[in-house]
């Protein structure tokens, strides 16, 4: 009985291995398949609706716009991003160079991350497949990575301040980003005028002109409001 059970386990293991192999992408007849992963180093969440794009491009002339050969577009469900591009090798001209580029766009089309160079297109193996790993970098003009903060928010006399519950640091809140949304949520949640409310936000700190006087000072740039509660202290 023990030998029979052992044989059954081996049979199940072999069947599982066979089924897992069947789930691997297989290039269509006459085509090659490029699989890959794409990631970025910043520790930040992407906005809902973010889209990933990857293309195989002709990059043999540095003074000409890259000509796409094939590509893929898909919603971002996690990082690292896994993708696959099927293409016709007959479209690749002998003696010319081809590369792989990728980018992540927000739902409104704004560029969030992109490769800073074309990664050389690897030659397909005997099975018609090749693999590439891409590193994306933050697009120019994008704000620094936000972090989640819990603190007491107070809006009074046309000025807003945020006191971090963990460190006790007190920052003026810059009038940009999601500052207006935070102000509206506070006015709806506060217990009384002049009383702070407990807010959870995604934000970063950056230098901005002082509210009073010359020079600059660190200010909180709110990128997203997660919650605002009428609680007026950091204590549970």
N, C-alpha and C positions, 0 to 999 in steps of 0.2 A: 504493500500500500504506500509505503514511503517513497519507493522508486517511482510509482505511478504519479504521485503528487508532484515529485520533483520534475518529471517529464512534462507534466501539465504546466508548471510554472515556467519552464524553459520555452515551451510552445507559446505561451501567452507573451513572454518577453520578446520572442522573435517576431510575433505578430505585431506587437506595439512598435518595434523598431521599423518594421516594414511600413506600417501606417504613417509613422512620423516622416519617413522618407518620401512618402507619396504627397505629403503636404508641402514639400519644398517647391518653389516656383520653377516651372519648366518653360524655357523659351519656345514660342511658336515655331513651326517648321520654317527654316530659312532665316530666322532672326536670332539675334543675340540678346542676352538678358543681363543688365547691370543691376546688381543689388547693392545696397549701401546703408549706412547709418549717418545721421547728422545730429550734432549736439552743439551746445554752447557752454561756456564756463561760468557765466553769471548765474547766481542762485536766485532766480526770480520766476514767478508764474507768468504765463502768457495770458493775454485777455481772451475772453470767450470769442469763438469765431475765427481764431488765428488759422491761417492756411500756410502749408509748406509747399514750396515749388522747387523742383530740381530739373535741370536741363543738361543735355549733351550738346555742346556747341563747337563749331569750327573756330578755332582761335589761332590759326596759322599766321594771320597777319595782325600785328599789334596795332596798326594804324586803321584797322577796319572794325566795324561793329561785328561782334560775334554772331554767327549764324546758327540758330538752333537746328539740331537734327531730330531730336526727340525729347520728350519730357514727361513729367508727371506732376499732378497737383492733388493734394489731399489735406483734410483737416488734421490739425495737430492734436493728438490724443495723449501724448506723453513724450518724454525725452529720456534717452536718445530716440530719434525718429528713425523708423525703418521704412525704406522705400525700394521700389523696383522700377526700372525703365526698360521696356522692350524696344529694340531698334533694329533696323536693317543694315548689316555691315556693308552692303553694296553702296550705301549712301556716303560712305567715308572715302574721300578721294586719296589715292596713294600720294605719299610725300607731304601731306598736310597734317597739321596737329589738331587734336580734338581734346577738349577738356570738359569737366563737370563743374557746374556752379549750382548753388542752392540759395534760397532765401526764405524768410518767414515774414508774412505780411499780416497786419491786423485785419479785422473784418471790413474796415473802411478803406483798405488798400495801402495804408501807411507801412513803410518798410521798418521792420523791427530788428531783424538779424539777416546777415548775408555773408557768404564766403568772400574773403578779401583777395582771392585769386582763383584761377581755374585749375582744378586738380586734374592731372593727366588722366585721360581715359585709359584704364587698363585693358589689355588685350584679352578677349575671351579665351577660356580654356577649351579642352576637347569637348566638354559638355555644352559649350556655347555660353558659359556664364563667367562673370567677373564680379569683383567686389571692390568698393571704395568706401573709406571713412572720411567724413567731412567735418570740419570745425567751422562753425559760424561765429561771427563777431557782431557786436552791437552796431547797428546802423548809426551813422552820424546824425546828430540832432536828437537822439533818443535820450530820455531822462535816465539818471542813474537808477540802479536796482532799488526797488522799494523794500522796506521791511515792515513787518506787522508791529504796531505799537498800541498799547493800551494806556490811556491816560485821562486826565481831567481837562475838558475843553470848556473855555469860557469866552463868550463874545459879549463885549460891553464897550459902549462908546465908540463904535465903529472900529474896534480893534479886537483881535482874537489871539488867545494864548493857549498853549497845550503843555501840560505838565505830565511827563512820563511817570507812570506808576512804579516802574522798576528802578530807575536811576534817580528820579526826582528832578531831572533836568527840565528846565522851563524854556520853551521856544515860542517866539512870536510866529503866527501862522501867516504865510505869504498869501496874498490875494490872487492866487493862480491855481491851476489844476482843479481839484475837486473841493476847493475852499468854500465856494458858494453852496455846494451840496451839503457840506458839513455844517455850515451856518444854518441852513434851513432845517436840517435834522435836529440840531441843538434847540432851536426856537420851538420846535414842536414837542421836544422831550423834556425840557428843563422844568423844574418844579416851580421856580419863581425867577424873575429878573435878577441878574447878578449872582445867581447860584450856578456853579459848574455842573456838567453832566459827564458821565463816564462814556468815553468814545473809544472805539477800536477802529484803527485806520491803517492803510498801507501808505507809507510816506518815506521821504528821504530828506536829509538836511543839506542845504546849500546856502552859499553866500548871496545875500540880497541887500539892496540899499537900506540903510537904517530908516525906521519910521520917523524918527526925529534926529536931526543933526547929520553931519557929513559922514562919509565912509560906508562900510558894509558890516553886516553882522550875520551870524548863522540864523536861518529861519527854516521852519518846517514846511515842506512842499507836500501837500496831501494829494496823493494820486487816486486813492479810492477810499470811500467810506464803507466800513463793514457793518458797524452798528453804533447807535447812540442810545444810552439808557439814562433814565432820570436819576440814577444813583449819583450822589454828590461827593463820594469819597472812594478811595482806592481799596479800602478794606472790603472783604467779601461780605 
